């Protein structure tokens, strides 16, 4: 009996017998999957090979440097700025120890920003804005997130700067700028601040990095490279948690050089106090060498608020203040000098021979020139006056006539000799040129012809004429010095440039000086500047801000546009040692400015009589002639 045949449906051979195509299809399917995975494997292999080539061969230096940066941590050692001292070696600007916090953008995590801003009392929106503006700069450029940390902020950074919390924070020991109180010398010294994104895009600031503290104004800006010094660096090996393992490099910071100014703190303090609550300026120079002994501009500002990153509230308060406390009136306020210009008019007229010491004019309180009546400040008139008396009592009619005889271009010639109409060269930024009018100046600037009547106003220091207090002090000092004008400077430096020499007739110079002596000592307009035992010479000036016609048309304007008070002086009369220019804005009359100059001169001569030891307390290397 034949064996029974059994059928197993799971047996591929049985299936092949029933349907020969089934097994063949499954085999093809499996082969296709194998080929697919083979292609994937080859692709992955090629991708890894390409990456290896890029990593090890093509960009080996780049990735090696990146890996090294992850292993080696560099921390800057900030160089303290040089100190600033007065002429006697007394410290004006110093530094004090503080802490700053550095933010590394390489290790920064965006989600940390809110907590960091809260812990450091920063505005989150402002912080994110600063980071956004830095996107175009290399990521390895860290920047000082905040300076002058409080003890609580230092504790926050210390407790959160490990690798597990905020590795992007680094605490730096810093030397923070410390300025004098009560805004003393603020416009001379200037201030420091963090370099801005705008400045970083300028060629002059290419060597600085985001967060660097640089000089922004005054001496701090003018001599920034000297004061700044060179930062050092500390390099350590860190592990994957950011913990230090080994110090592998240490470069000491080189402190900035200290600078000795020509400023005398005693004179400066008295001048500042004299201008307290007033708008204006005081400039005192040594006419023998151009050294600036005092320079005041009021109102002033507090440089300490700028030392780092100024708060927006403080900036808005200064910027929107109508009194303009940031404006350096000593070198930027160019105004009509009034009658303080008359000594130069007299000197030019004597040199040109259009008048002499015996020339007289009669003043009846005013005079008609070219169809226009010009008043004298004394409406009842001065009577018949010669040069000496005209300077002493400041007779406008005498100088109207003198200006008419002299002519504007002859007057401009001596104005140029005295340094008017251009910067004095003082070693401070942003100095104004002022205006020295002439026929060429008017044609070039206003496209108009000079009119003879224009000269009449300029002859008494009005019209188109505009000068800064610094220019006026230099002009006066040069006349006092016999027609030798030195370039003013604020930093002690033996390498001065040669002065301008006018080759003037000294007899003519002495006639002008004698007239200025009469202003103070012979019943003139500046008697308030008189000092016992000192032959003080001077000249008052009252400068209008608007024409008489305009002031008469509006009582409101008359109250707002009060005349500026000027006073220039020097002493002693022979071999003068100090020359001063005072601007008292809205002072009304020049005699109101005279006591300010007197107080400064008194300190100078009292100090001289006490024979104060002027040996500097800090030995300083001589500075070069940079900035001149």
C-alpha positions in Angstrom: 0.0 0.0 0.0 1.6 3.2 -1.0 2.6 5.7 1.8 0.2 8.6 2.3 1.6 12.0 1.1 1.4 14.9 3.7 1.3 18.6 2.7 3.1 21.2 4.8 1.9 24.8 3.8 5.0 26.3 5.6 7.5 24.3 3.6 8.9 26.5 0.8 9.5 23.4 -1.4 5.8 22.5 -1.1 4.9 26.0 -2.0 7.3 25.9 -5.0 5.5 22.8 -6.2 2.2 24.5 -6.0 3.4 27.9 -7.2 6.9 28.0 -8.6 7.1 31.9 -8.6 6.6 32.5 -4.9 10.0 31.6 -3.6 11.7 33.4 -6.4 9.9 36.7 -5.5 10.9 36.5 -1.9 14.5 35.9 -2.8 14.6 39.0 -5.1 13.0 41.1 -2.3 15.6 40.1 0.2 18.4 40.8 -2.3 17.0 44.3 -2.9 17.0 45.1 0.8 20.6 44.0 1.1 21.7 46.2 -1.9 19.8 49.2 -0.4 21.6 48.9 3.0 24.9 48.4 1.2 24.4 51.8 -0.6 23.4 53.4 2.8 26.6 52.0 4.4 28.8 53.2 1.5 27.2 56.7 1.7 27.7 56.9 5.5 31.3 55.7 5.0 32.0 58.4 2.4 30.4 61.1 4.6 32.6 60.1 7.5 35.6 60.0 5.3 34.8 63.5 3.9 34.3 64.9 7.4 37.5 63.3 8.6 39.4 64.9 5.6 37.9 68.3 6.4 38.7 67.9 10.1 42.2 66.5 9.9 43.5 67.8 6.6 41.6 70.7 5.1 40.8 72.7 8.3 43.2 71.2 10.7 44.6 74.5 12.1 41.1 75.9 12.5 39.7 73.0 14.5 42.9 72.5 16.5 42.8 76.1 17.6 39.1 75.7 18.5 39.9 72.6 20.5 42.8 74.4 22.2 40.5 77.3 23.2 38.2 74.8 24.8 41.2 73.4 26.8 43.0 76.7 27.5 41.2 79.6 29.1 42.6 83.2 28.8 41.6 85.9 31.2 42.7 89.6 30.6 44.6 91.4 33.3 43.4 95.0 33.0 46.0 97.7 33.0 45.2 100.7 35.4 45.1 104.0 33.7 47.8 106.5 34.6 47.1 109.1 37.2 46.6 112.8 36.5 48.4 115.3 38.7 48.5 119.1 39.0 51.6 121.2 38.5 52.7 120.6 42.2 52.3 116.8 41.9 49.0 116.6 43.7 46.7 113.9 42.5 43.7 115.0 40.5 42.5 111.7 39.0 43.2 108.4 40.6 42.0 104.8 40.4 40.4 102.5 43.0 40.1 98.8 43.1 36.8 97.3 41.9 35.4 94.4 40.1 34.0 94.0 36.6 32.3 91.0 35.0 33.3 89.7 31.6 30.8 87.9 29.3 32.1 85.2 26.9 29.9 84.8 23.9 31.5 81.5 22.9 30.0 79.8 25.9 26.9 81.9 26.2 23.5 80.2 26.4 20.6 82.5 25.5 18.4 81.0 28.2 20.8 82.3 30.8 20.3 85.9 29.9 17.2 86.7 32.0 18.8 85.3 35.2 22.2 87.0 34.5 20.4 90.4 33.9 18.4 90.0 37.1 21.5 89.0 39.1 23.6 92.0 37.9 20.7 94.5 37.9 20.9 95.0 34.1 18.1 95.8 31.7 17.4 92.6 29.8 16.3 94.4 26.7 19.4 96.6 26.6 21.6 93.5 27.2 20.1 91.5 24.3 20.4 94.6 22.2 24.1 94.8 22.9 24.6 91.2 22.0 22.6 91.6 18.9 24.8 94.5 17.7 27.8 92.3 18.3 26.8 89.5 16.0 29.0 90.7 13.2 32.1 90.6 15.4 34.1 87.4 16.1 32.6 85.3 18.9 35.9 85.0 20.8 35.6 88.8 21.5 34.3 88.9 25.0 33.2 92.2 26.6 32.8 93.7 30.0 29.2 93.2 30.9 29.3 95.6 33.8 31.9 97.6 35.7 32.1 98.7 39.3 30.1 95.7 40.7 28.5 96.0 44.1 29.4 93.4 46.8 26.1 91.6 46.1 26.8 91.5 42.4 30.3 90.1 43.0 28.8 87.4 45.2 26.3 86.6 42.4 29.1 86.1 39.9 31.3 84.1 42.3 28.5 81.7 43.1 27.3 81.2 39.5 30.3 81.2 37.2 31.0 77.5 37.3 30.5 75.2 34.3 27.1 73.9 35.5 25.4 77.3 35.9 26.8 80.4 34.1 30.2 79.5 32.5 29.9 82.6 30.3 30.7 84.9 33.3 34.2 85.8 34.4 35.0 88.1 37.3 37.8 90.6 36.7 39.8 92.6 39.2 39.6 96.2 37.8 41.0 99.7 38.5 38.0 102.0 38.3 38.6 105.8 37.5 38.1 108.1 40.5 37.4 111.8 39.7 37.4 114.8 42.1 34.2 115.7 43.8 32.0 118.7 43.0 32.7 118.5 39.3 36.2 120.0 39.7 38.1 120.3 36.4 35.5 118.1 34.7 35.9 119.8 31.3 39.7 119.7 31.5 40.0 116.1 32.6 37.0 114.8 30.6 35.9 111.2 31.3 36.3 107.6 30.3 33.7 105.2 29.0 33.1 102.0 27.2 33.9 102.1 23.5 30.7 102.1 21.5 29.7 100.0 18.5 29.8 103.1 16.3 33.4 103.9 17.4 34.5 100.4 16.8 33.6 100.9 13.1 36.0 103.9 12.8 39.6 103.5 11.8 40.8 105.5 14.8 39.3 102.8 17.2 40.3 99.7 15.2 42.7 98.5 17.9 40.0 98.4 20.6 37.6 95.6 21.4 34.0 95.7 22.6 33.9 96.6 26.3 37.2 98.4 26.4 37.3 101.6 28.5 38.8 104.5 26.7 39.0 108.3 27.1 36.0 110.1 25.7 36.6 113.8 26.3 39.2 116.2 27.7 42.7 115.1 28.7 41.4 111.5 29.0 40.7 111.5 25.3 43.6 113.6 24.1 46.2 111.5 25.8 44.3 108.2 25.9 47.2 106.1 24.5 49.6 107.4 27.1 47.2 107.0 30.0 45.7 103.6 28.9 48.6 101.3 29.4 48.7 97.7 28.0 46.5 94.8 29.3 48.1 91.6 30.4 46.8 88.0 30.2 46.5 84.9 32.4 46.2 81.5 30.6 45.1 78.3 32.4 44.3 74.8 31.5 40.7 73.8 32.3 38.8 70.5 32.4 35.5 69.8 30.8 33.7 71.3 33.7 35.6 74.6 33.4 37.7 74.1 36.5 41.3 75.4 36.5 44.0 72.7 36.4 47.2 74.5 35.6 48.5 78.0 34.9 50.5 77.9 31.7 51.0 81.6 30.9 51.1 84.9 32.8 51.8 88.3 31.2 51.8 91.3 33.6 49.7 94.3 32.7 51.7 97.5 32.0 50.1 100.5 33.8 49.5 103.7 31.9 51.8 106.6 32.4 50.9 109.3 34.9 50.6 112.8 33.5 51.4 116.1 35.2 49.3 119.0 34.1 50.1 122.7 34.2 46.9 123.3 36.3 47.3 124.8 39.7 44.7 123.2 42.0 44.6 126.2 44.3 43.8 128.6 41.5 41.4 126.1 39.9 39.5 125.6 43.1 39.0 129.4 43.7 38.0 130.0 40.1 35.4 127.1 40.3 34.0 128.5 43.5 33.8 132.0 42.0 31.7 130.6 39.1 29.4 128.5 41.3 25.8 129.0 40.3 26.8 131.0 37.2 27.2 130.3 33.5 30.5 131.1 32.0 34.2 130.4 32.0 37.5 131.4 33.6 40.9 130.8 31.8 44.2 131.7 33.5 47.5 131.2 31.6 51.1 132.0 32.1 51.9 134.4 29.2 55.6 133.6 29.4 55.2 130.0 28.3 51.5 129.3 27.5 50.9 127.0 30.5 47.2 126.9 31.5 47.0 127.6 35.3 43.2 127.3 35.6 40.4 126.5 33.2 36.7 126.5 34.3 33.5 126.0 32.5 30.2 126.2 34.3 27.8 124.5 34.7 29.8 121.3 34.8 29.1 117.6 35.0 30.2 114.7 37.2 32.8 112.5 35.3 32.3 109.7 37.8 28.9 109.0 36.2 30.6 108.2 32.9 33.4 106.0 34.3 32.3 102.8 32.6 28.8 102.8 31.2 26.6 105.8 32.0 23.0 105.2 32.9 20.5 106.3 30.4 18.8 108.4 33.0 22.0 110.4 33.8 22.8 110.9 30.1 19.3 112.2 29.3 19.6 114.6 32.3 22.8 116.1 30.9 21.8 116.0 27.3 18.5 117.7 27.8 19.7 120.3 30.2 19.2 123.7 28.7 22.3 125.0 30.7 24.5 122.6 28.6 26.7 121.2 31.3 28.7 119.1 28.8 29.6 122.1 26.7 33.1 123.3 27.4 32.6 127.1 27.3 36.4 127.8 27.7 37.2 126.5 24.2 33.8 126.0 22.5 31.7 129.1 23.4 32.6 131.6 20.7 30.8 134.9 21.4 31.2 138.6 20.9 34.0 139.7 23.3 32.7 143.3 23.7 35.2 145.9 24.8 37.8 143.4 25.9 38.8 143.5 22.2 39.6 147.2 22.3 43.3 146.7 23.4 44.0 144.9 20.2 42.2 147.6 18.2 44.3 150.2 19.9 47.5 148.3 19.3 46.7 147.8 15.6 45.9 151.5 15.1 49.1 152.6 16.8 51.2 150.1 14.7 49.5 151.3 11.5 50.0 154.9 12.5 46.3 156.0 12.2 46.4 157.3 15.8 49.0 158.0 18.5 48.8 158.6 22.2 47.8 162.2 21.8 44.9 161.5 19.4 41.6 162.6 20.8 37.9 162.3 20.0 34.9 163.9 21.6 32.2 161.7 22.9 28.6 163.1 23.4 27.1 159.7 24.1 27.1 158.4 20.5 27.9 159.3 17.0 26.4 158.9 13.5 28.3 156.7 11.0 27.2 155.9 7.5 23.6 156.9 8.3 23.3 154.9 11.5 23.6 156.3 15.0 25.9 154.3 17.3 25.5 154.8 21.0 28.3 154.9 23.6 27.7 152.8 26.7 27.7 156.1 28.7 24.7 157.9 27.2 25.8 161.3 28.7 29.2 161.0 27.0 32.8 161.0 28.1 33.8 164.3 26.6 37.1 164.7 24.9 39.3 161.6 25.5 42.7 160.4 24.4 43.8 156.8 24.0 44.7 156.2 27.6 41.5 157.6 28.9 39.4 155.9 26.2 40.8 152.5 27.3 40.3 153.3 31.0 36.7 154.3 30.7 36.0 152.2 27.6 34.7 155.0 25.4 32.9 153.5 22.4 33.0 156.7 20.4 36.8 156.8 20.5 37.0 153.2 19.1 34.2 153.8 16.5 36.4 156.5 15.0 39.6 154.4 15.5 38.0 151.5 13.7 36.9 153.7 10.8 40.4 155.0 10.3 42.0 151.6 10.7 39.8 149.6 8.3 38.7 146.0 8.8 41.6 144.3 6.9 44.3 146.1 8.9 42.5 145.1 12.1 42.2 141.5 10.8 45.9 141.4 10.2 46.7 142.0 13.9 43.8 139.7 14.9 45.6 136.9 12.9 48.8 137.7 14.7 47.1 137.3 18.0 45.7 133.9 16.9 42.1 134.9 16.4 39.8 133.1 13.9 41.6 129.8 14.3 42.2 127.2 17.0 44.7 128.1 19.7 46.1 124.6 19.6 45.3 123.8 23.2 45.7 120.1 23.8 42.0 119.3 24.1 39.6 118.0 21.5 36.7 119.9 19.9 38.1 123.5 20.1 36.1 126.1 18.2 37.8 128.5 15.7 35.8 131.6 16.5 35.3 134.3 13.8 37.8 137.0 12.8 35.9 139.0 10.2 37.5 140.6 7.2 36.4 141.6 3.7 37.7 138.2 2.4 35.9 136.3 5.2 32.6 138.0 4.4 32.9 137.3 0.7 33.8 133.7 1.3 31.4 132.9 4.1 28.4 135.1 3.4 28.9 135.9 -0.3 28.5 139.5 0.5 30.6 142.6 0.2 32.1 144.1 3.3 30.3 147.4 4.3 32.1 150.2 6.0 29.5 150.3 8.7 30.4 146.7 9.6 33.8 147.9 10.8 32.2 150.2 13.4 30.6 147.4 15.3 33.7 145.1 15.1 35.9 148.0 16.5 34.1 147.6 19.9 34.0 143.8 19.9 30.6 143.3 18.4 29.3 142.5 14.9 30.6 139.4 13.2 33.5 139.0 15.7 33.4 135.9 17.9 36.0 134.6 20.3 36.4 131.9 22.9 37.6 132.7 26.5 40.8 130.7 25.7 41.4 132.8 22.6 40.8 136.0 24.6 43.2 134.9 27.4 45.9 134.1 24.8 45.4 137.4 23.0 45.7 139.4 26.2 48.7 137.4 27.4 50.5 138.1 24.1 49.9 141.8 24.4 51.1 141.8 28.0 54.2 139.8 26.9 55.3 142.5 24.4 53.8 140.9 21.3 54.8 137.3 21.9 52.1 134.7 21.8 52.7 131.2 23.2 50.5 128.2 22.3 48.5 127.3 25.4 48.9 123.8 26.8 47.7 121.7 29.7 50.4 119.0 30.0 53.9 119.7 31.4 56.2 119.3 28.4 59.6 120.9 27.9 59.4 120.5 24.1 57.2 123.5 23.3 56.8 124.9 19.8 58.2 128.3 19.1 55.9 131.3 19.9 54.6 133.7 17.4 56.4 137.0 17.6 54.8 140.2 16.3 57.9 142.4 16.1 55.8 145.2 17.5 57.0 148.6 18.6 57.3 148.2 22.3 56.4 151.8 22.9 53.0 151.2 21.3 52.6 148.0 23.4 53.4 149.9 26.6 50.8 152.6 25.7 48.1 149.9 25.5 49.3 148.3 28.7 49.2 151.7 30.5 45.7 152.2 29.3 44.8 148.8 30.8 46.5 149.7 34.0 44.2 152.8 34.1 41.1 150.5 33.8 41.9 149.0 37.2 43.8 151.6 39.0 42.9 155.1 37.7 39.1 155.4 38.0 38.4 153.0 35.1 35.6 150.5 34.6 37.6 147.6 36.2 38.4 149.0 39.7 36.9 145.8 41.3 40.0 143.9 40.2 42.4 146.0 42.1 44.9 144.2 44.4 47.0 145.9 47.1 50.7 145.7 46.2 50.1 144.3 42.7 49.9 146.3 39.5 46.9 144.6 37.9 46.0 145.6 34.3 42.6 144.8 32.8 39.8 145.5 30.5 36.0 145.1 31.0 33.7 144.1 28.2 29.9 144.2 28.0 28.6 142.2 24.9 25.1 142.4 23.6 23.4 139.2 22.4 20.9 141.2 20.2 20.5 144.6 18.7 19.0 147.5 20.6 16.1 147.6 18.2 15.2 144.0 18.8 15.5 144.3 22.5 13.3 147.3 22.5 10.6 145.5 20.5 10.2 142.7 23.1 10.4 143.1 26.9 10.5 139.3 27.1 13.6 139.1 24.9 15.2 142.0 26.9 14.8 139.9 30.1 16.1 136.7 28.5 19.0 138.2 26.4 20.9 139.9 29.2 24.3 141.2 28.1 27.4 139.0 28.7 30.0 140.3 31.1 33.7 139.9 30.2 36.9 140.8 31.9 40.5 140.3 30.8 43.5 141.1 33.0 47.1 140.4 33.7 49.7 141.1 36.4 52.1 142.5 37.2 52.3 145.3 34.7 56.0 144.7 34.1 57.1 141.1 33.3 53.6 139.7 33.7 53.2 136.2 35.1 49.5 135.5 34.8 46.8 136.5 32.3 43.1 135.8 32.8 39.9 135.9 30.8 36.5 135.7 32.5 33.1 135.2 30.8 30.1 135.7 33.0 27.1 134.9 30.8 24.1 137.2 31.4 26.3 139.1 33.9 25.0 142.4 32.6 28.2 144.5 32.7 31.9 143.8 32.5 32.6 145.1 36.0 30.6 142.1 37.4 33.3 139.7 36.0 36.3 141.7 37.4 36.0 140.4 41.0 36.3 136.8 39.7 39.6 137.6 38.1 40.8 139.4 41.2 40.1 136.4 43.4 42.1 134.1 41.2 45.0 136.6 41.0 45.0 137.0 44.7 45.5 133.3 45.2 48.4 133.3 42.7 50.3 136.1 44.4 49.5 135.0 47.9 50.9 131.5 47.0 54.0 133.1 45.4 54.7 135.2 48.5 54.5 132.1 50.7 57.2 130.5 48.4 55.3 127.2 48.3 57.5 124.2 47.5 56.5 123.3 43.9 58.6 120.1 43.7 56.4 117.3 42.3 55.6 114.5 44.8 55.7 111.9 42.0 58.7 111.5 39.6 57.4 111.5 36.0 59.1 110.7 32.8 59.1 113.7 30.4 56.3 113.5 27.9 56.8 113.9 24.1 55.2 116.7 22.1 52.1 114.7 21.1 49.0 116.7 20.5 50.8 120.0 19.6 
